[in-house]
Amino acid sequence: KVQSKQKLAKEIKYADIAKGGTVRDETKTVTIAAAHVEYESKNRHYAHVDCPGHADYIKNMITGAAQMDGAILVVSALDSVMPQTREHVLLARQVGLNYLVVFLNKCDAVDDPEMLDLVEMEVRELLSKYNFNGDNAPVVRGASLPALQGDPKWEAKIGELLEALDTYIPEPERAIDKPFLMAIEDVFSIKGRGTVATGRIERGVVKVGEEVEIIGFKDTRKTVVTGVEMFRKLLDQGIAGDNVGCLLRGVEKDDIERGQVLAKPGSITPHTHFKGEVYVLKKEEGGRHTPFFTNYRPQFYIRTTDVTGTVKLPEGVKMVMPGDNITMDIELIAPVALEEQMRFAIREGGKTVGAGIVTKILK
């Protein structure tokens, strides 16, 4: 709303953002589903995912909060650090967020400035504990409700928050600037020309004549891209976001399959063993009805294919209930191109029972 006054955004009512949320009253809505809002600061266009502050909805971080470049950690000046604040910071660390900007909310309700200093100190200590830059992270002291009601003192704090985002969170590296990777969705052969692998280019650029590696399931092998085709047109190159077919030199149709990736040589490696932070769907979300135990063997849907894997639960955890989030060790039956911060789904009998993110590669 504050940005809409400067024509930098469209005003959205809080109850619309908390769609799927249970509205208690206009000022106290509990957000459940992650909602996307867009706005502009003086320098940037932001796509903002509203991630719930409620401990139960941590799953949105794992499932819904697609690649975030930074986050605003909202802490009530009245409550200071709550258990879910810790959990959000830990999770932000695990999902690969490096930049947190803090907004101390409800500062209008705190008369004692020393109290605010104390809350700020607690938040900075929490950030440092999880290897965020606690000493230098911006902390903005504001109050969202009076800002919404048009109080100029608190409106200015929203401006200060946006300035903190602009200066503290660096420009993200664009997908096109990263090394080439395309997950293979389909393979077919064209008589007299060779084998074509199709898929969407996840990142980088591939040019005709460049060498690529085929990674996953079998030994990694090199080949040369002799043609790139999009919508039946021959191109000199394909870039991040394009759906293309890559013609591969000297590759038979049986040498390559869905679920492997084409990548710039040396940029990604195949692995079978990793740690993941996983959210297990509740029954109401279409998940399992019963708990699972260590040695559970579901399918892991990674990029474009299912691979069977075995789950080892952490020391002292007997079982995992639908609705839990848990760190687990996963061992796949075949090597797949993996990297940290990559997302995956856990499936059983063709339905999704969990969602996760790779937090550490073990082998």
Secondary structure, 3 states (H helix, E strand, C coil): CHHHHCCCECCCCHHHHCCCCEECCCCCEECCCCEEEEEECCCCEEEEEECCCCHHHCHHHHHCCCCCCCEEEEEECCCCCCHHHHHHHHHHHHCCCCCEEEEEECHHHCCCHHHHHHHHHHHHHHHHHCCCCCCCCCEEECCHHHHHCCCHHHHHHHHHHHHHHHHHCCCCCCHHHCCCEEECCEEEEECCCEEEEEEEEEECEEECCCEEEEECCCCCEEEEEEEEEECCEEECEEECCCEEEEEECCCCHHHCCCCCEEECCCCCEEEEEEEEEEEECCHHHCCCCCCEECCCCCEEEECCEEEEEEEECCCCCCEECCCCEEEEEEEEEEEEEECCCCEEEEEECCEEEEEEEEEEECC
